[in-house]
Each structure stands twice: as C-alpha cells, then as structure tokens.
C-alpha cells in the first residue's frame, strides 16, 4: 500500500518529496487501522547534475560516501517521522549533491540489527566504518555496486557466524558515474 501510494503521489508532485510523503501519510491514516506505520526514504535524483532532493520519514539514515573526500561523507538524517504515525505530520525537504563516483547506501535495520552469538549487534557504527574503509577501494571497479553489496553481505554473514537471521536485510546502493548524454 505504501509503495503504491508513494508512486501515485510522485506522479502528482514531481519535485516535491515532502508533498508526496504528506499525501501518502494522509491516505495511510485514512485507509488503515491505528498503530500501523512505515518508514521510508524518498529521493528524486537528477542524473545530469547529481542533485538529490529527499525526505527521510523515520528510516535509517542512508550513508553518502564521498569519492574525493572520505571525511565529508554524511548520513542523510531523518527529516520527519514515519508514515502513518500521526495526522498532519510534515517532512523537511533536503538536498544533497552526488559527485562522480560518490556512493549512496540505503539499508534496513535488519542489517544493523544482525547479531552474533554473543548478542552483539552489527550496528550503525560498524556499518559506516566498514563502508568508509571498503568503498574507496572499489571506486574504479567496473561493477562497483555489486562488489560493495557482495562484500557487505559477506561481512555481515561473517559477523553473525552461526546465529540465525531474524529480520530481512534490504540494501540499495547507488553510485554516480560521470553523466554522458
């Protein structure tokens, strides 16, 4: 329902992720029972400029890894609450610019909440550290996104050892190449 609503309102508000989420929130609250909510990150990327307009509705903050300067990597923090949580919620629209070879990593909490046999979580800090160390080595690789994805899932599985996975692990990696017309 949430995905369908976001896609429907995206066609109406082409450059306004804040309005897309507000309309989606109203509809979710009208059509579902109380207590149901969903987190979402919604972004609109212009491939020519690398400009990303986005809103983060309570989702884990994606990590934007800078190819030219690792120290300027940033988390795209929450700009409002989860969809379906409260009426009249609003989301702040933010902007980031992806330069050539920058990498944006979006993930669900199944990744950071993965546990090892000692009950320790993989965690956001470990995820960010691993990506900051791994991604720069892959920038020139032809299949950079697949290499990063496989390496990260392998790292999480190694961390977990024989511990069973109890939540889904969803990962989306976007890498900006030089734009060609």
SULWO-V299609 format. One record per run of one state. SS is the DSSP state (H for helix, E for strand, C for the rest). FROM is the first residue (numbers start at 1). TO is the last residue. If there is no record, write none. Layout:
# SULWO-V299609
ss: [SS:SS]
from: [FROM:FROM]
to: [TO:TO]
This chain:
# SULWO-V299609
ss: [C:H:C:H:C:E:C:E:C:E:C:E:C:H:C:E:C:E:C:E:C:E:C:E:C:H:C:E:C:E:C:H:C:H:C:E:C]
from: [1:2:13:17:32:38:39:40:46:51:59:62:66:70:73:74:77:80:81:83:84:94:98:103:108:109:113:115:116:121:122:124:139:144:161:171:176]
to: [1:12:16:31:37:38:39:45:50:58:61:65:69:72:73:76:79:80:82:83:93:97:102:107:108:112:114:115:120:121:123:138:143:160:170:175:181]
